[in-house]
Amino acid sequence: MRVTRPMLALTGAVAALALAGCGAGSSDEDQVPPTATGSLEHLAAEAKCEPNMQTDADTIRQALCKKGGEKYVLATFATDRGQREWLNTAKDYGGYYLVGRKWVAVGEERTVTALRSTLGGTMEEGSEHMNPGGSHNQGGHHG
């Protein structure tokens, strides 16, 4: 098995938690399940979404979903590279991204944060420079 930087970071985080004792209360990280995998339909079912398909191509499948009154985009990718290229471009427009292996959910921060409790994944934030002044990205940092 090849050791990668993300695996090393995960191992380091687990070791730090073990050394810290993990018993001093809970945080949002404690509530995050393992990252979901599968087809767009499988991920949508996990998130209790009826996907409204927008793109159904070989390299990307994309659907609109609703969670309560909020809408979000759920996309799956054929390759990790395709996913990263899409994210690098999309994040220039701001927004909040929940990222899993070959899938992304994009929406308002509260919507994507709620999805994380079901789908797992990593939160990333888009760039603020494309929507100055009225940006919903309060931190303005690149994920």
Steps between C-alpha positions, in 0.01 A plus 500: 500500500632843406497765773370837379495842665126480581558161664787643703287799603216270604738278697644808673152627587400163646820486705444854630145413605620187676763697690249771591270244659194574284280521811490876544165564332390461142547710190351502152782269391365234739169502311641446150440150363737321264492658155229348280584348163301385202296620207315830489176315564648319801636823650168675437314217674736528799426874513126435454492696174302437182770604250390727214763404240665793323806334341545133420833463319785251509722729709246671729145440621332793668158544663310761697377390842288657772543476875212675669476839333863494387630385162841355428689340214623142529762393246692179444812459289656218301850580627670666797685728259176609333354578841801709606505694171127573534545612863795724416289682242173503694655633820592822317128584518474469878263270684535209736606152392463167671758274338512122499676244280385584146202708618422856607196672652481877449267741678450742785724443799220378732367258235840348424585481871174309564579261212836427657327332795354250252759468222822574686762668286717808534379860498668739257424866439515680168682824430353832604658700217222425249226645721651793691293707737202269519683172534346234718854377558583678823849357536611584149770233509572235245424144610 
